[in-house]
Amino acid sequence: MRRIFKAPAVVALTSLFLSSVAAAEGGGHGGEASFNPVIFQGLNLALLLGIIIYYSKAPMRRALQDRAAQVTKDIDEAGRLHAEATARLNDYEQKLAGLQAAADELLAEMKREGEAEKARLIAEAEADAERIRREAERLAENEITRARARLETEIADQAIAAAERIIREKLGAPDHRRLAGEYLGKLEERA
Amino acid sequence: MAGSTLSLRYAKALLDIGVEKKIQDQIGRELDRVDAVFTSAPELTELFRNPKFDVTQRKAVLAELLKRVMVSPVTRNFLFLITEKGRMGYLKDIVAAFHTLADASSGRIRAQVTVASPLTEPELARLRTVLGKLTGLQVVIESREDPNLIGGVVTRIGGKVYDGSVRAQLDNLQARLRQSNP
């Protein structure tokens, strides 16, 4: 790149030199031209162009090559990005296609779980109902048993009270003597 | 417990004097008579328990009482002593302890016989004899009536109870009926 900037300076210096040579020659011969000025300027231009071409050819080529390489690289990068985007697009399309299936599967799974939970809750409720029913039956049976026992105890107490009343009414002096005799007889058996 | 220990101590002291003077049986009978008076007159017992009446007043009442219930000087002195000590409220316990100690010292035992209808003399004699055979001691029968027995006899002697009452039979029957209906 430095050479590219040097080339114009060389061309300018050469051109200046040739111009000064031409001026000196013109001034030395008193206006009599030994070269045709048009030819001289043509040569001067050709020389200038030649110098320019000579010094700027390599940098230009390298710049063009670099530019071509950059363009190629950009094209490759664009191709890679395109391929990547295409792949990603395909991936998303596949995922999108799979998403529906996953959603369907999830829905089906949730439905199955819901059915299972429903069945479990029903079974649990039935078990609870059965347990409550048995407990109620047991309590009822216990209550019946207690009530029966109370009733039978009451009947027994009433029977005893009735027996006591009758005995008191019927027990006379001979009975007292008989009871005392039996009592003494039992004590005598022990003695 | 403190009351029974105290009663036992007073009873033993009195019995010792009675044995020394050979009048322990007489003292026992005198104590029974005095105790019967107090049992029949609860207001008298109250007078000896109420702190409103002082010792002098109590002694005056006791002196009047002993004019009607004749007792030996030993018993009289003893009754004044426990009045002075404020122990007249323990009289019943002291009398019971005295009899127990006196019976034990003379080879006797007391039987509390409860009846619905009074026993005849032959029945009492028969009972005394059979209880004597059972205990090997001379039996003194203390009889009382309790209509609640309905019929029959209950004897308590030496920590044992011989229950031949109709009440006990009915109670047993009632218990069996209740047990058969748990």
Interface residues (C-beta under 8 A of the other chain):
Chain A: R148 A149 E152 T153 A156 D157 A159 I160 A163 E164 I167 R168 L171 A173 D175 H176 R177 L179 A180 G181 E182 Y183 L184 K186 L187 E188 R190 A191
Chain B: V115 A116 S117 L119 T120 E123 R126 L127 V130 L131 K133 L134 I150 G151 G152 V153 T155 Y162 G164 V166 L170 L173 Q174 L177 R178 N181 P182
